[in-house]
Amino acid sequence: MSSERRRKELADFLRTRRSRLSPHEAGLPVETSRRRTPGLRREEVASLSGISLPWYTALEQGRDIQVSEQVLESLVRTLQLNNDERRHLLVLANHAVLPSESLDESISPAIQQILDRMGTYPAYVIDKRWNVTAWNQMTNKVCGDFKRATEIERNILWRVFMMKDKQARIVNWENVATELLAHFRSRYALHMNDSWYQELVTMLNDRSEEFREWWGRHDVSGNSEGEKVIQHPQAGLLRFRYNNLTVSESGDFMMRVFTPIENTGTDARLEDLLSGFRSGSL
């Protein structure tokens, strides 16, 4: 991974965490009405963390300095990072184990069999770049035909931010998009040596105002679960809970399964949708 890129990511992350924390939340008796700086100042973070201001300034400027785990833990406490943010900080500072690069680009036929036997549950497999590599019939009916999609259109992040027809179907689009992006940001830190990640982020930054704004927040999350509400043109309102399941030892492939939320009528609507698909009426 590029050391320079990693240091820039670390600097951006520290700045965004510092700016969101008020002196009051940090336990400082400071008058905030005349402050121009949103959140904490650098000198306040340095003082609260027990480190020198020049050293912390160099860290936020992305300079090439060594960071001990003890100092990082001090910053975790000062900036009040949650568990996902703490892990992200350690990864960016190179104090966490990074995944080894895998050359395996395919899934076993057994995984496709599992997908096909999901019945009315939409499910698909994504690789480490978040490209959909395998799917079942219900995924095509609910999310659109992946077989007809171009390579970039099979990328989950691209679909959510750039494909307006897919975006319009998602009733709770902003929640889905921000949660997805925070999870992707955590994965991105692990794969910054992959130029493909850089190219995707650059394209989305250039073309999506929402992506550009939310990417700048540097929010991270290890949570791979959530709720998605879809207004389907034939089936009507569909409410799902989705979960990601690791399907390879390397962790390169994940299966995302959409489970209908109980007492929403989603199960029955999916049965009707699948019956219409089998009979050829849809």
FIDREN-403199 format. One record per residue (C-alpha): x, y, z. Coordinates in Angstrom, 3 decimals. Example, Ala and Ser with C-alpha at 12.3 -4.5 7.8 and 13.67 -1.06 7.14 Angstrom:
        xx        yy        zz
    12.300    -4.500     7.800
    13.670    -1.060     7.140
REM end
This chain:
        xx        yy        zz
     0.000     0.000     0.000
     1.225     3.494    -0.789
     2.620     4.995     2.422
     1.851     8.505     1.219
    -1.777     7.610     0.478
    -2.146     5.919     3.840
    -0.733     8.946     5.673
    -3.155    11.246     3.826
    -6.088     9.023     4.769
    -4.916     9.044     8.398
    -4.584    12.835     8.385
    -8.071    13.285     6.882
    -9.575    10.874     9.376
    -8.041    12.659    12.380
    -9.204    16.052    11.125
   -12.798    14.901    10.629
   -12.911    13.231    14.057
   -11.440    16.336    15.706
   -13.893    18.698    14.003
   -16.968    16.793    15.169
   -16.042    16.817    18.896
   -16.892    19.948    20.878
   -14.761    21.207    23.787
   -17.719    20.572    26.090
   -17.949    16.928    24.959
   -14.205    16.596    25.528
   -14.570    17.919    29.082
   -12.926    21.313    28.463
   -14.324    24.431    30.197
   -14.029    26.595    27.075
   -16.199    29.444    25.832
   -17.256    28.377    22.319
   -19.199    31.449    21.124
   -16.080    33.183    19.756
   -14.323    30.111    18.382
   -13.808    29.888    14.634
   -12.591    26.286    14.672
   -15.378    23.683    14.527
   -14.759    21.100    17.200
   -11.437    20.778    18.990
    -8.259    22.605    18.076
    -5.060    20.723    17.383
    -3.443    21.962    20.583
    -6.401    20.709    22.593
    -6.187    17.237    21.063
    -2.440    17.168    21.694
    -2.827    18.277    25.313
    -5.630    15.848    26.089
    -3.650    13.008    24.493
    -0.390    13.797    26.292
     1.617    14.435    23.128
     3.396    17.508    21.772
     1.609    19.931    19.437
     4.342    19.803    16.726
     4.174    16.017    16.698
     0.366    15.933    16.426
     0.442    18.677    13.762
     2.877    16.604    11.723
     0.527    13.633    12.032
    -2.434    15.669    10.732
    -0.315    17.003     7.906
     0.443    13.504     6.682
     4.155    13.600     7.373
     6.215    10.443     7.562
     6.444     9.819    11.309
     6.241     6.651    13.387
     3.191     6.269    15.601
     3.205     3.975    18.622
     0.157     1.975    19.616
     0.166     3.759    22.993
    -0.190     7.145    21.276
    -2.932     5.805    19.032
    -4.880     4.540    22.040
    -4.537     8.008    23.610
    -6.035     9.513    20.463
    -8.830     6.934    20.546
    -9.764     8.095    24.047
    -9.410    11.806    23.296
   -11.435    11.692    20.079
   -13.942     9.273    21.628
   -13.743     6.810    18.761
   -16.057     3.820    18.653
   -14.786     0.293    17.998
   -15.097     0.578    14.195
   -13.281     3.921    14.172
   -10.563     2.576    16.474
    -9.903    -0.332    14.114
    -9.864     2.045    11.153
    -7.309     4.262    12.902
    -5.077     1.261    13.616
    -5.300     0.089    10.009
    -4.398     3.525     8.661
    -1.484     3.799    11.097
    -0.361     0.304    10.026
    -0.878    -1.201    13.472
    -3.456    -3.753    12.337
    -2.953    -6.912    10.316
    -3.781    -6.314     6.670
    -5.323    -9.055     4.539
    -3.050   -10.961     2.208
    -3.771   -10.565    -1.482
    -5.676   -13.495    -2.942
    -5.445   -14.560    -6.563
    -8.690   -16.539    -6.432
   -11.243   -14.732    -8.616
   -14.018   -17.331    -8.710
   -16.535   -19.000    -6.441
   -17.369   -22.683    -6.295
   -20.420   -24.129    -8.122
   -21.813   -25.056    -4.701
   -22.238   -21.369    -3.854
   -24.370   -20.844    -6.964
   -26.486   -23.835    -5.924
   -27.051   -22.231    -2.522
   -28.119   -18.982    -4.187
   -30.529   -20.810    -6.498
   -32.162   -22.578    -3.551
   -32.868   -19.373    -1.631
   -36.380   -19.370    -3.114
   -38.008   -15.969    -2.662
   -34.993   -14.482    -0.848
   -32.928   -12.226    -3.128
   -29.228   -13.040    -2.643
   -25.965   -12.384    -4.426
   -22.209   -12.747    -3.936
   -19.828    -9.806    -4.066
   -16.042    -9.893    -4.331
   -13.512    -7.753    -2.432
   -14.115    -4.920    -4.907
   -17.875    -5.058    -4.214
   -18.689    -6.379    -7.680
   -21.593    -8.813    -7.919
   -20.187   -12.094    -9.255
   -23.143   -14.463    -8.730
   -26.862   -14.029    -8.030
   -30.232   -15.799    -8.080
   -33.480   -15.256    -9.986
   -35.098   -13.160    -7.257
   -32.173   -10.753    -7.297
   -32.811   -10.120   -10.994
   -36.521    -9.545   -10.353
   -36.008    -7.221    -7.384
   -32.744    -5.429    -8.223
   -32.588    -5.607   -12.022
   -31.027    -8.058   -14.460
   -27.336    -8.432   -13.618
   -26.759   -10.534   -16.717
   -27.422    -7.473   -18.879
   -25.355    -5.132   -16.689
   -21.917    -3.907   -17.713
   -18.932    -4.594   -15.459
   -19.140    -1.255   -13.634
   -22.925    -1.608   -13.300
   -22.360    -4.753   -11.265
   -20.516    -2.769    -8.612
   -22.757    -2.205    -5.592
   -21.414     1.258    -4.796
   -21.774     2.383    -8.410
   -25.353     1.095    -8.571
   -26.363     2.947    -5.420
   -24.804     6.302    -6.338
   -24.827     6.426   -10.143
   -27.740     4.371   -11.492
   -30.723     6.668   -10.996
   -33.322     4.067   -11.934
   -32.050     1.726    -9.198
   -31.661     4.626    -6.779
   -35.275     5.717    -7.303
   -36.553     2.290    -6.227
   -34.919     2.532    -2.784
   -37.358     4.345    -0.480
   -34.778     4.797     2.309
   -31.994     5.599    -0.149
   -30.021     8.044     2.010
   -29.832     5.617     4.944
   -28.812     2.745     2.682
   -26.229     4.845     0.820
   -24.553     6.350     3.893
   -24.402     3.013     5.734
   -23.020     1.302     2.642
   -20.409     4.011     2.156
   -19.264     3.843     5.792
   -18.809     0.089     5.477
   -16.989     0.495     2.157
   -14.674     3.101     3.722
   -13.578     0.531     6.304
   -12.832    -1.983     3.542
   -11.120     0.661     1.412
    -8.513     1.180     4.145
    -7.545    -2.479     3.796
    -7.137    -2.362     0.011
    -5.615     1.023    -0.788
    -2.832    -0.772    -2.648
    -5.430    -1.848    -5.226
    -5.517     0.867    -7.922
    -9.055    -0.203    -8.813
   -10.291     1.232    -5.494
    -8.641     4.553    -6.285
   -10.191     4.686    -9.750
   -13.678     3.938    -8.433
   -13.463     6.578    -5.694
   -12.147     9.148    -8.186
   -14.987     8.472   -10.644
   -17.646     8.689    -7.945
   -16.107    11.859    -6.505
   -16.265    13.449    -9.956
   -19.813    12.376   -10.793
   -21.830    12.216    -7.570
   -22.354    15.223    -5.309
   -23.722    13.022    -2.529
   -20.750    10.677    -2.691
   -18.314    13.603    -2.640
   -19.969    15.141     0.419
   -20.296    11.918     2.414
   -16.846    10.615     1.466
   -15.394    13.801     2.940
   -16.937    12.972     6.316
   -14.709     9.888     6.580
   -17.389     7.903     8.421
   -16.503     4.238     8.951
   -18.475     1.215    10.063
   -17.846    -2.489    10.406
   -21.584    -3.174    10.373
   -22.670    -5.199     7.350
   -26.359    -5.402     8.225
   -29.226    -3.044     7.584
   -32.730    -2.489     6.265
   -33.699    -1.718     2.702
   -37.143    -0.639     1.476
   -37.833    -1.021    -2.238
   -40.773     0.297    -4.249
   -40.985    -2.373    -6.935
   -42.879    -1.536   -10.180
   -44.762    -4.867   -10.160
   -44.666    -6.165    -6.581
   -45.166    -2.908    -4.703
   -43.488    -2.074    -1.383
   -40.853    -4.607    -0.266
   -39.136    -4.395     3.110
   -35.949    -6.350     3.766
   -33.308    -6.943     6.370
   -29.964    -7.722     4.716
   -26.971    -9.598     6.120
   -23.518   -10.354     4.724
   -22.028   -13.816     5.137
   -18.383   -14.646     4.392
   -18.174   -17.432     1.813
   -14.408   -17.846     1.402
   -11.560   -18.354     3.837
    -9.742   -15.316     2.473
   -12.799   -13.151     3.100
   -12.698   -11.937    -0.511
   -16.266   -13.060    -1.210
   -19.411   -12.251     0.759
   -22.969   -13.383     0.232
   -25.613   -10.730     0.826
   -29.029   -12.161     1.658
   -32.208   -10.060     1.766
   -34.672   -11.459     4.316
   -38.278   -10.183     4.182
   -39.276    -8.303     7.335
   -42.142   -10.072     9.087
   -45.687    -8.696     9.005
   -44.986    -6.330     6.086
   -46.557    -8.447     3.339
   -43.198    -8.744     1.624
   -43.177   -12.550     1.700
   -46.490   -12.787    -0.154
   -45.488   -10.160    -2.712
   -42.255   -12.013    -3.436
   -44.160   -15.277    -3.911
   -46.421   -13.545    -6.441
   -43.386   -12.026    -8.154
   -41.619   -15.380    -8.404
   -44.806   -17.106    -9.647
   -45.154   -14.492   -12.367
   -41.514   -14.973   -13.313
   -41.980   -18.728   -13.632
   -45.128   -18.403   -15.701
   -43.581   -15.747   -17.918
   -46.317   -13.195   -17.185
   -43.903   -10.532   -15.917
REM end
